[in-house]
Amino acid sequence: MDKQYAVAVILIIFGLGLTQIQGSDGSFLMGLGIGTIAISLVWIVRIIIRDLKRR
């Protein structure tokens, strides 16, 4: 597994954890978690497209 994929997966798991936190800052953390997941998914798609262009 490439290090970039590992970092992206860790960020996705971190984002999922942020979406599960309840409390007074729940809506902020929910948005932060969803944003983290979205950025990680875009990063993975970019890596996959770059790898496919190399082949």
GUMI-426338 format. One record per residue (C-alpha): residue in one letter; x, y, z; chain. Coordinates in pm, whole numbers. Layout:
BEGIN
A_X_Y_Z_A
...
REM end
This chain:
BEGIN
M_0_0_0_A
D_130_339_-96_A
K_182_597_181_A
Q_-57_840_11_A
Y_-340_586_26_A
A_-264_514_391_A
V_-280_884_481_A
A_-606_924_288_A
V_-763_625_466_A
I_-654_762_804_A
L_-812_1098_717_A
I_-1136_928_616_A
I_-1146_738_947_A
F_-1070_1064_1132_A
G_-1356_1234_946_A
L_-1594_951_1033_A
G_-1495_989_1397_A
L_-1562_1363_1386_A
T_-1910_1308_1246_A
Q_-1996_1088_1546_A
I_-1910_1343_1816_A
Q_-2214_1487_1993_A
G_-2222_1799_2207_A
S_-2246_2175_2189_A
D_-2009_2194_1888_A
G_-2179_1903_1712_A
S_-2275_2087_1394_A
F_-1927_2236_1350_A
L_-1760_1900_1402_A
M_-2010_1731_1169_A
G_-1919_1978_894_A
L_-1550_1940_967_A
G_-1581_1561_946_A
I_-1774_1570_619_A
G_-1522_1815_474_A
T_-1233_1594_580_A
I_-1396_1290_418_A
A_-1467_1484_97_A
I_-1112_1615_67_A
S_-972_1265_127_A
L_-1197_1115_-140_A
V_-1096_1383_-391_A
W_-732_1312_-307_A
I_-778_938_-369_A
V_-956_1000_-700_A
R_-676_1233_-809_A
I_-414_970_-724_A
I_-605_700_-913_A
I_-646_922_-1222_A
R_-276_1009_-1214_A
D_-180_641_-1189_A
L_-410_548_-1477_A
K_-256_818_-1699_A
R_93_676_-1634_A
R_-6_335_-1772_A
REM end
